[in-house]
Amino acid sequence: METFNEEQIHRILSSYKNKREKDKERYQKKKDDPEFVDKNRTRAREHYHKNKEVKRDRYYENRDVAIARNSFYYYRKLNKLDLFQDKFPERYKLIESLGYSLSDQNPSSSTSTSSNV
């Protein structure tokens, strides 16, 4: 693996930044062109129609996980994970198997900030 010194790193980063700025400028000029808009819409529509079944299959595969995760976040926000466990034991087990932190009911209370710095 190649190692870079500070000057090379700075040059690489500035080159990347300049490239991104040029790309953004180029897009800002082209985005209002009707031909560009039509071409982009056509490309997006084709991609949607090609991958519609893949997205649907992925949704059905992960539907239970998404429902369980959303329920978990809802009950955690209310600090009622015990009610979640009683009401939806199968979702609770799924969340547990996925490795979500079930002990910390309020994640914002676990973070500490030091005001005496």
C-alpha positions in Angstrom: 0.0 0.0 0.0 1.3 3.4 -0.9 1.8 6.1 1.7 1.5 9.8 0.9 3.1 12.7 2.5 1.2 15.9 3.5 1.8 17.7 0.3 0.5 14.8 -1.8 -2.5 14.4 0.3 -3.2 18.1 0.1 -2.8 18.0 -3.7 -5.2 15.0 -4.0 -7.8 16.6 -1.9 -7.6 19.9 -3.7 -7.8 18.1 -7.0 -10.9 16.2 -5.9 -12.5 19.4 -4.6 -11.8 21.2 -7.9 -13.3 18.4 -9.9 -16.4 18.3 -7.7 -16.8 22.1 -8.2 -16.4 21.8 -11.9 -19.0 19.0 -12.1 -21.4 21.1 -10.0 -21.0 24.1 -12.3 -21.5 21.9 -15.4 -24.7 20.5 -13.9 -26.0 23.9 -12.9 -25.6 25.0 -16.5 -27.2 21.9 -18.0 -30.0 21.3 -15.6 -32.5 23.7 -17.2 -31.9 22.4 -20.7 -35.1 20.6 -21.9 -33.1 18.0 -23.8 -31.1 17.2 -20.7 -34.2 17.0 -18.5 -36.0 14.6 -21.0 -32.9 12.5 -21.3 -32.6 12.2 -17.5 -36.3 11.4 -17.1 -36.1 8.7 -19.8 -33.1 7.2 -18.1 -34.8 7.3 -14.7 -38.0 5.8 -16.0 -36.1 2.9 -17.7 -34.2 2.2 -14.5 -37.5 2.2 -12.5 -39.2 -0.3 -14.9 -36.1 -2.5 -15.0 -35.8 -2.7 -11.3 -39.4 -2.6 -10.1 -39.5 -6.3 -9.3 -36.2 -6.2 -7.5 -37.4 -3.4 -5.3 -40.6 -5.2 -4.6 -38.9 -8.4 -3.7 -36.4 -6.6 -1.4 -39.3 -4.9 0.3 -41.1 -8.1 0.9 -37.9 -9.8 2.2 -37.3 -6.9 4.7 -40.9 -6.0 5.5 -40.9 -7.7 8.9 -37.6 -6.2 9.9 -38.8 -2.7 8.9 -42.1 -3.0 10.8 -40.3 -4.3 13.9 -37.6 -1.6 13.7 -40.2 1.2 13.4 -42.2 -0.2 16.3 -39.1 -0.5 18.4 -38.1 3.2 17.7 -41.6 4.3 18.5 -41.8 2.6 21.9 -38.2 3.5 22.7 -39.0 7.1 22.1 -41.9 6.8 24.5 -39.7 5.0 27.0 -42.1 2.0 27.0 -40.0 -0.9 25.7 -41.6 -3.1 28.3 -45.0 -2.5 26.6 -43.4 -3.2 23.2 -42.1 -6.5 24.6 -45.5 -7.5 26.0 -47.5 -6.3 23.0 -45.3 -7.6 20.2 -43.1 -10.5 21.5 -42.2 -11.7 18.0 -41.0 -8.2 16.9 -39.1 -7.9 20.2 -37.3 -11.2 19.5 -36.5 -10.1 15.9 -35.1 -6.8 17.2 -33.1 -8.7 19.8 -31.7 -11.1 17.2 -30.6 -8.1 15.0 -28.5 -6.7 17.9 -30.3 -3.5 18.7 -29.5 -2.1 22.1 -32.6 -2.9 24.2 -31.2 -1.8 27.6 -30.9 1.9 26.7 -34.4 3.2 26.6 -33.6 6.8 25.9 -30.5 7.2 23.7 -30.2 10.9 24.3 -29.9 10.4 28.1 -26.8 8.2 27.6 -24.8 10.8 25.8 -22.9 13.2 28.1 -21.6 16.6 27.3 -19.0 18.4 29.4 -19.9 22.0 30.0 -16.8 22.7 32.1 -14.2 22.5 29.3 
